Amino acid sequence: MAREEGLTQLLLDKNTRRILGAGVVGINAGELIAETVLALEMGADMQDISLTIHPHPTLSETILFAAEMAEGTITDLYTPKK
């Protein structure tokens, strides 16, 4: 899409790892709402989302990447040590 602005963030319960909500801003952010609301409604945790296939290249990958970052399993992006 040749765009640099935008952010996808998943909010999770640290104990259960379940999704509590999501914040998505940027071009076509509305396209990602359905997946995050479904995950919330079904009680999905970060592993459920990270094990779900997300096509490449798509915006839905940002949901996958957020879940993988929470799980510590991401391989597509560099995450500095805290």
Backbone atoms as SQL, in Angstrom:
CREATE TABLE atoms (id INTEGER PRIMARY KEY, chain TEXT, resi INTEGER, resn TEXT, atom TEXT, x REAL, y REAL, z REAL);
INSERT INTO atoms VALUES
  (1, 'A', 1, 'MET', 'N', 0.814, -1.195, 0.000),
  (2, 'A', 1, 'MET', 'CA', 0.000, 0.000, 0.000),
  (3, 'A', 1, 'MET', 'C', 0.854, 1.253, 0.000),
  (4, 'A', 2, 'ALA', 'N', 2.143, 1.074, 0.165),
  (5, 'A', 2, 'ALA', 'CA', 3.078, 2.195, 0.165),
  (6, 'A', 2, 'ALA', 'C', 2.717, 3.245, 1.205),
  (7, 'A', 3, 'ARG', 'N', 2.331, 2.788, 2.384),
  (8, 'A', 3, 'ARG', 'CA', 1.983, 3.685, 3.492),
  (9, 'A', 3, 'ARG', 'C', 2.820, 3.299, 4.709),
  (10, 'A', 4, 'GLU', 'N', 3.208, 4.279, 5.486),
  (11, 'A', 4, 'GLU', 'CA', 4.012, 4.016, 6.669),
  (12, 'A', 4, 'GLU', 'C', 3.253, 4.240, 7.964),
  (13, 'A', 5, 'GLU', 'N', 2.140, 4.983, 7.897),
  (14, 'A', 5, 'GLU', 'CA', 1.409, 5.254, 9.123),
  (15, 'A', 5, 'GLU', 'C', 0.421, 4.129, 9.413),
  (16, 'A', 6, 'GLY', 'N', 0.097, 3.958, 10.682),
  (17, 'A', 6, 'GLY', 'CA', -0.852, 2.937, 11.103),
  (18, 'A', 6, 'GLY', 'C', -0.303, 2.154, 12.283),
  (19, 'A', 7, 'LEU', 'N', -1.210, 1.536, 13.029),
  (20, 'A', 7, 'LEU', 'CA', -0.821, 0.769, 14.217),
  (21, 'A', 7, 'LEU', 'C', -1.899, -0.251, 14.524),
  (22, 'A', 8, 'THR', 'N', -1.478, -1.446, 14.866),
  (23, 'A', 8, 'THR', 'CA', -2.383, -2.483, 15.355),
  (24, 'A', 8, 'THR', 'C', -1.888, -2.910, 16.725),
  (25, 'A', 9, 'GLN', 'N', -2.783, -2.893, 17.690),
  (26, 'A', 9, 'GLN', 'CA', -2.410, -3.245, 19.058),
  (27, 'A', 9, 'GLN', 'C', -3.490, -4.142, 19.643),
  (28, 'A', 10, 'LEU', 'N', -3.079, -5.259, 20.240),
  (29, 'A', 10, 'LEU', 'CA', -4.008, -6.139, 20.923),
  (30, 'A', 10, 'LEU', 'C', -3.832, -5.969, 22.424),
  (31, 'A', 11, 'LEU', 'N', -4.939, -5.897, 23.131),
  (32, 'A', 11, 'LEU', 'CA', -4.911, -5.809, 24.588),
  (33, 'A', 11, 'LEU', 'C', -5.239, -7.187, 25.138),
  (34, 'A', 12, 'LEU', 'N', -4.433, -7.673, 26.084),
  (35, 'A', 12, 'LEU', 'CA', -4.644, -9.020, 26.587),
  (36, 'A', 12, 'LEU', 'C', -4.563, -9.083, 28.094),
  (37, 'A', 13, 'ASP', 'N', -5.190, -10.104, 28.633),
  (38, 'A', 13, 'ASP', 'CA', -5.094, -10.408, 30.059),
  (39, 'A', 13, 'ASP', 'C', -3.781, -11.149, 30.270),
  (40, 'A', 14, 'LYS', 'N', -2.923, -10.652, 31.127),
  (41, 'A', 14, 'LYS', 'CA', -1.602, -11.258, 31.309),
  (42, 'A', 14, 'LYS', 'C', -1.672, -12.667, 31.887),
  (43, 'A', 15, 'ASN', 'N', -2.712, -12.961, 32.649),
  (44, 'A', 15, 'ASN', 'CA', -2.823, -14.291, 33.259),
  (45, 'A', 15, 'ASN', 'C', -3.372, -15.332, 32.288),
  (46, 'A', 16, 'THR', 'N', -4.448, -15.003, 31.600),
  (47, 'A', 16, 'THR', 'CA', -5.097, -15.973, 30.710),
  (48, 'A', 16, 'THR', 'C', -4.610, -15.871, 29.274),
  (49, 'A', 17, 'ARG', 'N', -3.952, -14.761, 28.914),
  (50, 'A', 17, 'ARG', 'CA', -3.480, -14.469, 27.565),
  (51, 'A', 17, 'ARG', 'C', -4.633, -14.236, 26.593),
  (52, 'A', 18, 'ARG', 'N', -5.865, -14.086, 27.111),
  (53, 'A', 18, 'ARG', 'CA', -7.030, -13.843, 26.258),
  (54, 'A', 18, 'ARG', 'C', -7.086, -12.391, 25.813),
  (55, 'A', 19, 'ILE', 'N', -7.636, -12.203, 24.616),
  (56, 'A', 19, 'ILE', 'CA', -7.785, -10.863, 24.081),
  (57, 'A', 19, 'ILE', 'C', -8.891, -10.124, 24.838),
  (58, 'A', 20, 'LEU', 'N', -8.589, -8.900, 25.228),
  (59, 'A', 20, 'LEU', 'CA', -9.561, -8.044, 25.921),
  (60, 'A', 20, 'LEU', 'C', -10.073, -6.938, 25.010),
  (61, 'A', 21, 'GLY', 'N', -9.320, -6.635, 23.985),
  (62, 'A', 21, 'GLY', 'CA', -9.697, -5.573, 23.061),
  (63, 'A', 21, 'GLY', 'C', -8.592, -5.350, 22.061),
  (64, 'A', 22, 'ALA', 'N', -8.820, -4.400, 21.174),
  (65, 'A', 22, 'ALA', 'CA', -7.840, -4.101, 20.140),
  (66, 'A', 22, 'ALA', 'C', -7.952, -2.643, 19.745),
  (67, 'A', 23, 'GLY', 'N', -6.840, -2.108, 19.317),
  (68, 'A', 23, 'GLY', 'CA', -6.807, -0.767, 18.748),
  (69, 'A', 23, 'GLY', 'C', -6.163, -0.847, 17.381),
  (70, 'A', 24, 'VAL', 'N', -6.860, -0.335, 16.375),
  (71, 'A', 24, 'VAL', 'CA', -6.350, -0.374, 15.012),
  (72, 'A', 24, 'VAL', 'C', -6.588, 0.995, 14.390),
  (73, 'A', 25, 'VAL', 'N', -5.510, 1.626, 13.912),
  (74, 'A', 25, 'VAL', 'CA', -5.630, 2.908, 13.229),
  (75, 'A', 25, 'VAL', 'C', -4.825, 2.852, 11.934),
  (76, 'A', 26, 'GLY', 'N', -5.275, 3.571, 10.958),
  (77, 'A', 26, 'GLY', 'CA', -4.583, 3.634, 9.676),
  (78, 'A', 26, 'GLY', 'C', -5.527, 3.323, 8.544),
  (79, 'A', 27, 'ILE', 'N', -4.972, 3.335, 7.336),
  (80, 'A', 27, 'ILE', 'CA', -5.776, 3.084, 6.146),
  (81, 'A', 27, 'ILE', 'C', -6.399, 1.690, 6.219),
  (82, 'A', 28, 'ASN', 'N', -7.676, 1.612, 5.929),
  (83, 'A', 28, 'ASN', 'CA', -8.441, 0.359, 5.932),
  (84, 'A', 28, 'ASN', 'C', -8.469, -0.347, 7.290),
  (85, 'A', 29, 'ALA', 'N', -8.334, 0.392, 8.367),
  (86, 'A', 29, 'ALA', 'CA', -8.391, -0.206, 9.705),
  (87, 'A', 29, 'ALA', 'C', -9.711, -0.935, 9.936),
  (88, 'A', 30, 'GLY', 'N', -10.774, -0.438, 9.348),
  (89, 'A', 30, 'GLY', 'CA', -12.077, -1.073, 9.509),
  (90, 'A', 30, 'GLY', 'C', -12.118, -2.503, 9.017),
  (91, 'A', 31, 'GLU', 'N', -11.241, -2.853, 8.095),
  (92, 'A', 31, 'GLU', 'CA', -11.199, -4.216, 7.574),
  (93, 'A', 31, 'GLU', 'C', -10.724, -5.223, 8.627),
  (94, 'A', 32, 'LEU', 'N', -10.071, -4.740, 9.670),
  (95, 'A', 32, 'LEU', 'CA', -9.518, -5.637, 10.687),
  (96, 'A', 32, 'LEU', 'C', -10.444, -5.819, 11.884),
  (97, 'A', 33, 'ILE', 'N', -11.479, -5.034, 11.959),
  (98, 'A', 33, 'ILE', 'CA', -12.366, -5.079, 13.129),
  (99, 'A', 33, 'ILE', 'C', -13.020, -6.444, 13.281),
  (100, 'A', 34, 'ALA', 'N', -13.482, -7.041, 12.199),
  (101, 'A', 34, 'ALA', 'CA', -14.207, -8.310, 12.278),
  (102, 'A', 34, 'ALA', 'C', -13.375, -9.392, 12.967),
  (103, 'A', 35, 'GLU', 'N', -12.109, -9.514, 12.606),
  (104, 'A', 35, 'GLU', 'CA', -11.275, -10.555, 13.208),
  (105, 'A', 35, 'GLU', 'C', -11.074, -10.321, 14.698),
  (106, 'A', 36, 'THR', 'N', -10.812, -9.094, 15.084),
  (107, 'A', 36, 'THR', 'CA', -10.565, -8.831, 16.498),
  (108, 'A', 36, 'THR', 'C', -11.837, -8.999, 17.332),
  (109, 'A', 37, 'VAL', 'N', -12.991, -8.604, 16.786),
  (110, 'A', 37, 'VAL', 'CA', -14.247, -8.778, 17.515),
  (111, 'A', 37, 'VAL', 'C', -14.590, -10.263, 17.638),
  (112, 'A', 38, 'LEU', 'N', -14.365, -11.041, 16.582),
  (113, 'A', 38, 'LEU', 'CA', -14.598, -12.480, 16.651),
  (114, 'A', 38, 'LEU', 'C', -13.696, -13.117, 17.700),
  (115, 'A', 39, 'ALA', 'N', -12.434, -12.739, 17.713),
  (116, 'A', 39, 'ALA', 'CA', -11.498, -13.286, 18.705),
  (117, 'A', 39, 'ALA', 'C', -11.949, -12.945, 20.122),
  (118, 'A', 40, 'LEU', 'N', -12.399, -11.736, 20.320),
  (119, 'A', 40, 'LEU', 'CA', -12.893, -11.312, 21.630),
  (120, 'A', 40, 'LEU', 'C', -14.129, -12.108, 22.023),
  (121, 'A', 41, 'GLU', 'N', -15.079, -12.235, 21.110),
  (122, 'A', 41, 'GLU', 'CA', -16.337, -12.935, 21.384),
  (123, 'A', 41, 'GLU', 'C', -16.116, -14.409, 21.699),
  (124, 'A', 42, 'MET', 'N', -15.197, -15.061, 21.004),
  (125, 'A', 42, 'MET', 'CA', -14.980, -16.491, 21.221),
  (126, 'A', 42, 'MET', 'C', -14.002, -16.785, 22.356),
  (127, 'A', 43, 'GLY', 'N', -13.447, -15.736, 22.969),
  (128, 'A', 43, 'GLY', 'CA', -12.518, -15.944, 24.078),
  (129, 'A', 43, 'GLY', 'C', -11.155, -16.426, 23.622),
  (130, 'A', 44, 'ALA', 'N', -10.740, -16.005, 22.428),
  (131, 'A', 44, 'ALA', 'CA', -9.454, -16.437, 21.879),
  (132, 'A', 44, 'ALA', 'C', -8.297, -15.881, 22.707),
  (133, 'A', 45, 'ASP', 'N', -7.233, -16.657, 22.769),
  (134, 'A', 45, 'ASP', 'CA', -6.014, -16.151, 23.401),
  (135, 'A', 45, 'ASP', 'C', -4.989, -15.849, 22.319),
  (136, 'A', 46, 'MET', 'N', -3.847, -15.343, 22.722),
  (137, 'A', 46, 'MET', 'CA', -2.829, -14.926, 21.757),
  (138, 'A', 46, 'MET', 'C', -2.341, -16.102, 20.923),
  (139, 'A', 47, 'GLN', 'N', -2.277, -17.288, 21.506),
  (140, 'A', 47, 'GLN', 'CA', -1.840, -18.452, 20.745),
  (141, 'A', 47, 'GLN', 'C', -2.864, -18.813, 19.671),
  (142, 'A', 48, 'ASP', 'N', -4.156, -18.731, 19.995),
  (143, 'A', 48, 'ASP', 'CA', -5.194, -19.003, 18.998),
  (144, 'A', 48, 'ASP', 'C', -5.018, -18.103, 17.775),
  (145, 'A', 49, 'ILE', 'N', -4.786, -16.822, 18.027),
  (146, 'A', 49, 'ILE', 'CA', -4.632, -15.875, 16.923),
  (147, 'A', 49, 'ILE', 'C', -3.338, -16.137, 16.167),
  (148, 'A', 50, 'SER', 'N', -2.257, -16.404, 16.888),
  (149, 'A', 50, 'SER', 'CA', -0.970, -16.591, 16.217),
  (150, 'A', 50, 'SER', 'C', -0.901, -17.902, 15.434),
  (151, 'A', 51, 'LEU', 'N', -1.747, -18.867, 15.744),
  (152, 'A', 51, 'LEU', 'CA', -1.770, -20.127, 14.997),
  (153, 'A', 51, 'LEU', 'C', -2.750, -20.101, 13.824),
  (154, 'A', 52, 'THR', 'N', -3.499, -19.010, 13.690),
  (155, 'A', 52, 'THR', 'CA', -4.441, -18.853, 12.592),
  (156, 'A', 52, 'THR', 'C', -3.699, -18.363, 11.351),
  (157, 'A', 53, 'ILE', 'N', -3.996, -18.956, 10.218),
  (158, 'A', 53, 'ILE', 'CA', -3.335, -18.546, 8.973),
  (159, 'A', 53, 'ILE', 'C', -3.826, -17.169, 8.557),
  (160, 'A', 54, 'HIS', 'N', -2.882, -16.290, 8.265),
  (161, 'A', 54, 'HIS', 'CA', -3.155, -14.948, 7.749),
  (162, 'A', 54, 'HIS', 'C', -2.417, -14.813, 6.428),
  (163, 'A', 55, 'PRO', 'N', -3.122, -14.508, 5.345),
  (164, 'A', 55, 'PRO', 'CA', -2.472, -14.427, 4.038),
  (165, 'A', 55, 'PRO', 'C', -1.443, -13.295, 3.967),
  (166, 'A', 56, 'HIS', 'N', -0.469, -13.495, 3.094),
  (167, 'A', 56, 'HIS', 'CA', 0.603, -12.511, 2.901),
  (168, 'A', 56, 'HIS', 'C', 0.616, -12.076, 1.443),
  (169, 'A', 57, 'PRO', 'N', 0.747, -10.843, 1.154),
  (170, 'A', 57, 'PRO', 'CA', 0.782, -9.681, 2.041),
  (171, 'A', 57, 'PRO', 'C', -0.619, -9.097, 2.220),
  (172, 'A', 58, 'THR', 'N', -1.041, -8.948, 3.443),
  (173, 'A', 58, 'THR', 'CA', -2.339, -8.346, 3.743),
  (174, 'A', 58, 'THR', 'C', -2.249, -7.544, 5.030),
  (175, 'A', 59, 'LEU', 'N', -3.225, -6.694, 5.240),
  (176, 'A', 59, 'LEU', 'CA', -3.287, -5.961, 6.502),
  (177, 'A', 59, 'LEU', 'C', -3.601, -6.888, 7.667),
  (178, 'A', 60, 'SER', 'N', -4.287, -8.002, 7.413),
  (179, 'A', 60, 'SER', 'CA', -4.630, -8.909, 8.509),
  (180, 'A', 60, 'SER', 'C', -3.385, -9.483, 9.177),
  (181, 'A', 61, 'GLU', 'N', -2.272, -9.441, 8.488),
  (182, 'A', 61, 'GLU', 'CA', -1.016, -9.900, 9.102),
  (183, 'A', 61, 'GLU', 'C', -0.653, -9.067, 10.326),
  (184, 'A', 62, 'THR', 'N', -1.112, -7.835, 10.381),
  (185, 'A', 62, 'THR', 'CA', -0.769, -7.016, 11.542),
  (186, 'A', 62, 'THR', 'C', -1.392, -7.585, 12.813),
  (187, 'A', 63, 'ILE', 'N', -2.566, -8.214, 12.709),
  (188, 'A', 63, 'ILE', 'CA', -3.186, -8.886, 13.858),
  (189, 'A', 63, 'ILE', 'C', -2.317, -10.075, 14.257),
  (190, 'A', 64, 'LEU', 'N', -1.888, -10.849, 13.281),
  (191, 'A', 64, 'LEU', 'CA', -0.987, -11.978, 13.529),
  (192, 'A', 64, 'LEU', 'C', 0.295, -11.508, 14.208),
  (193, 'A', 65, 'PHE', 'N', 0.911, -10.463, 13.658),
  (194, 'A', 65, 'PHE', 'CA', 2.170, -9.974, 14.220),
  (195, 'A', 65, 'PHE', 'C', 1.998, -9.507, 15.661),
  (196, 'A', 66, 'ALA', 'N', 0.901, -8.836, 15.968),
  (197, 'A', 66, 'ALA', 'CA', 0.655, -8.380, 17.341),
  (198, 'A', 66, 'ALA', 'C', 0.536, -9.571, 18.287),
  (199, 'A', 67, 'ALA', 'N', -0.166, -10.611, 17.856),
  (200, 'A', 67, 'ALA', 'CA', -0.314, -11.809, 18.692),
  (201, 'A', 67, 'ALA', 'C', 1.027, -12.524, 18.861),
  (202, 'A', 68, 'GLU', 'N', 1.791, -12.625, 17.781),
  (203, 'A', 68, 'GLU', 'CA', 3.099, -13.276, 17.869),
  (204, 'A', 68, 'GLU', 'C', 4.054, -12.481, 18.757),
  (205, 'A', 69, 'MET', 'N', 3.961, -11.170, 18.719),
  (206, 'A', 69, 'MET', 'CA', 4.808, -10.362, 19.605),
  (207, 'A', 69, 'MET', 'C', 4.447, -10.636, 21.061),
  (208, 'A', 70, 'ALA', 'N', 3.151, -10.740, 21.347),
  (209, 'A', 70, 'ALA', 'CA', 2.716, -11.035, 22.714),
  (210, 'A', 70, 'ALA', 'C', 3.173, -12.419, 23.151),
  (211, 'A', 71, 'GLU', 'N', 3.204, -13.364, 22.219),
  (212, 'A', 71, 'GLU', 'CA', 3.619, -14.737, 22.514),
  (213, 'A', 71, 'GLU', 'C', 5.140, -14.904, 22.533),
  (214, 'A', 72, 'GLY', 'N', 5.848, -13.931, 21.952),
  (215, 'A', 72, 'GLY', 'CA', 7.302, -14.039, 21.871),
  (216, 'A', 72, 'GLY', 'C', 7.758, -14.982, 20.772),
  (217, 'A', 73, 'THR', 'N', 6.898, -15.190, 19.760),
  (218, 'A', 73, 'THR', 'CA', 7.226, -16.132, 18.687),
  (219, 'A', 73, 'THR', 'C', 7.412, -15.463, 17.337),
  (220, 'A', 74, 'ILE', 'N', 7.405, -14.155, 17.291),
  (221, 'A', 74, 'ILE', 'CA', 7.474, -13.451, 16.002),
  (222, 'A', 74, 'ILE', 'C', 8.848, -13.613, 15.358),
  (223, 'A', 75, 'THR', 'N', 8.830, -13.868, 14.052),
  (224, 'A', 75, 'THR', 'CA', 10.083, -14.008, 13.301),
  (225, 'A', 75, 'THR', 'C', 10.171, -12.994, 12.165),
  (226, 'A', 76, 'ASP', 'N', 9.094, -12.289, 11.883),
  (227, 'A', 76, 'ASP', 'CA', 9.059, -11.352, 10.755),
  (228, 'A', 76, 'ASP', 'C', 9.519, -9.936, 11.104),
  (229, 'A', 77, 'LEU', 'N', 9.511, -9.589, 12.360),
  (230, 'A', 77, 'LEU', 'CA', 9.888, -8.249, 12.785),
  (231, 'A', 77, 'LEU', 'C', 10.933, -8.322, 13.889),
  (232, 'A', 78, 'TYR', 'N', 11.809, -7.335, 13.911),
  (233, 'A', 78, 'TYR', 'CA', 12.807, -7.252, 14.972),
  (234, 'A', 78, 'TYR', 'C', 12.174, -6.630, 16.207),
  (235, 'A', 79, 'THR', 'N', 12.298, -7.262, 17.328),
  (236, 'A', 79, 'THR', 'CA', 11.794, -6.705, 18.583),
  (237, 'A', 79, 'THR', 'C', 12.965, -6.584, 19.562),
  (238, 'A', 80, 'PRO', 'N', 13.327, -5.363, 19.909),
  (239, 'A', 80, 'PRO', 'CA', 14.446, -5.170, 20.824),
  (240, 'A', 80, 'PRO', 'C', 14.142, -5.745, 22.213),
  (241, 'A', 81, 'LYS', 'N', 15.170, -6.229, 22.866),
  (242, 'A', 81, 'LYS', 'CA', 15.034, -6.744, 24.234),
  (243, 'A', 81, 'LYS', 'C', 14.708, -5.604, 25.164),
  (244, 'A', 82, 'LYS', 'N', 13.853, -5.863, 26.136),
  (245, 'A', 82, 'LYS', 'CA', 13.500, -4.828, 27.117),
  (246, 'A', 82, 'LYS', 'C', 14.402, -4.888, 28.324);
